[in-house]
Amino acid sequence: MKMFLNARSRLLLTVSVVSALAVPTPRADAQTAGDTSAIRQTALDYIEGWYEGNGERMQRALHPDLAKRIINTDDRGRSVLGHQSSMTLVLNTRAGGGSATPVGQQRKDVRILDIFGNTASVRVDAASWIDYMHIAKWNGRWVVVNVLWEIRP
């Protein structure tokens, strides 16, 4: 017995096949619950390390080529890009960092905004500023690569 498909049946079959092929397959290197936990821990090592004046903890959280930036306004009202390197941030942390910040003011709210593969965007609400971070999986561990921050009004 021969089977013939009418135009409508062929269309439904084609749509079904295309739809099945369009469904993404999971990536082998996609984020896991362990990655989510490690990303959060990296952000906490960064902010808690700052409050503790713990240079080792801060250094563990950072990529060696970190760029931490802020837009400031100069006396003429023009924008100026302020920049800190990984070493500057580690040395400032070792020198006491935010250890003078009263415990009751030490905000350290971590919010993971997005994770894709080996990259994540994270927001940290701190004592008087907000950090927007790019965190990447580098040599098997999650580290802060970029920070753009803003002083809270």
N, C-alpha and C positions, 0 to 999 in steps of 0.2 A: 504494500500500500504506500503510495507516494503522499508526502505531506507538503502542502503548499501553504505559505504564509501570506496573508493579505497585507496590504500596505500598512495598516494600523498595527498589526502584530509585529511586522518587521521593525517599525518605528519603536515600539515598546521594548523589543529585544535589544535594539541598538542603544537606547537610552539606558537600559539596565546594565549592559556591558560597559558602557562609557562611565556610568556612575560608579560601578565596582572598581574600575581602574583608577578613578579619580580620588578614591579614599586613600589618604596618606598612610603609609606603613610606618610603624614606630622606628625611630633611629636607634642604632645600637648605642650611640653616645648621648642620648637624650637624658635630661635631668631625672634624677631619682629622689626619693624622700631623703636619702643620705646627702645628695647634693644640696637640696633645699636647706637642710640642717647646717651643712658646712658653709653655705652662703651667709646664713644668719649669724653663725659663729664668727665668720670673718668680719662682718659689720660690727659685732659686739667687741671683738678683739680691738678693733680700731677705736671705737668710742670709749669703751671701758678702759682700754690701755691709756688713752688720753687723760681720763679722769684720775686714774691711778698713778700717772707719771711713770708708767711701765713701758720703757723703750723696747724691751724684747717682745712684748705683746703687740705693740704697734708695728714693729718691723715684720713680725710674722704675718700681719694682715696685709702688708703692702707689696706690690710689685716694685722691683728696684727702679723702674723708670716711671713711677707714679708722677702724675701731673695733677696738682690740686690748685684750682683757680677760683678767683672771685672777681667780679666786676665792681670797681670802686669809682667814685667821682672825684676828680681833682678840684683844686680851688677855682678853676675857670669853668667848672660844670661839665667837663669832658670825661668820658669813660676811660678808665685805666684798668688794664688786666693785671691783677696781682697773682703771683705764682709761687707755689711751694713745691719743692722736690721731695722725694721719699726721704732722703738723708736729712733735709731741713726739718721735716715733720718728726722723724725719729729723734733727732737731737733736741728739738723743742720739747718733746715728750719726756726724754731723759732728764731735761732740766727742770722738770716739775709739771709741764703740760697744764692740764686743767685740775691739778690736785688741790688748788685753792678754792675750787668751786664747791660750795656747801652741798652735802649729800642730797638734801631736799630739792636742790636745783639741778641735779645731774640727770637731765632727761636723756634717755637712750632708747627711744622708740624706733624700732627697725621695721620697715615695711618693704617686702620684696614686691616690686612693681611688675617685673616680667623676668622670665627665664627662657632662654632659647639655646639649646645645645650647650655650649661651653661659655655662654655669656649671660649676665644678669644685670638688671637695673634695680637699684635699691635706694630707698629714701631713709635717712636717719634724722630724726628730730632730736636735736641736742639742746643744751642749756639755753643758748641765745642765738642759735643758728640752725640752718637746715642744710644737710649734705645730700646731694644727688650723686650716687656712685655708679660707676661701671665696674663690675666684678667679673673676673674671667678665671676659668680653670686653666692653670698654667703649670706645667710639669706635675700634673696630678693633684694640685691643690688650688683652692679658690683664693684669689688675691685681689685687692683693690688696685685698679689700673688708672682710673680717672675719678676726680671729684670736682664737681662744680657746686659751690656753696654760696649761701646768702645769709646775711645777718637778719635775724628776726626783728621787725620794727618794734 
